[in-house]
């Protein structure tokens, strides 16, 4: 087993990282190792220095500060593991400072825009019923796109009005689900063809070939429906999750409750929605201020 495969095994088994995070880390690491080999004509990790890391960042002018921070996190994790495995004596990332990031305020939709997006689906078609149910779940439960794509019928507890979600690191959480999302799921499943494979059939959202819907397909669907709904903002599945959390906070939901629903490990991650709320009322005040 080569070095990167061993590291991938470590991420999946010991760190319990999701397949998406694991592939993202490996992609960044392989790109750096290829650059290092080309630049130094060396393959051994023991020669990697902080200067090599810094020079790589200088050449990667295509990366935003946020992408640089993600890349440095991946490299730092990899070399920390390499130290533990006695592949290198020290972590070369220790001499590299993390890029300073400004407070990231995600784009959100208004309640009216969310309604328009959901109503843009065609209830007379199988695809339209699926897309409406998917949008209802993404917004109504605040799920990540990977969580929605893998949601199973057996994880929906209709009487209790909860769904069981498998989040990052295979951590489970229970999320309330409202009647609009439940009714949309039932309407879709009532007409969705069976694949006669119990495992596949348990996954709620299928493509036209009877396979579980992919994350990429969900991204494309949301872009398409946003255009139909006349929404000109740059949106993604995560926009619905942001909008869900923001609307909860604006309506007075406790931040700890929102944290639990979103599956955030730290309350600091959830606190961003208090900043969104502040920007909303600040804009409203300034718009109506007599001295504007």
PyMOL commands that set and color helices and strands:
alter all, ss='L'
color gray80, all
select helices_A, chain A and resi 3-14+19-40+45-47+50-59+65-84+92-95+111-119+126-141+145-149+153-155+168-170+179-191+198-202+215-228+237-250+255-262+267-270+272-288
alter helices_A, ss='H'
color red, helices_A
select strands_A, chain A and resi 156-157+162-166+172-176
alter strands_A, ss='S'
color yellow, strands_A
deselect
rebuild
show_as cartoon
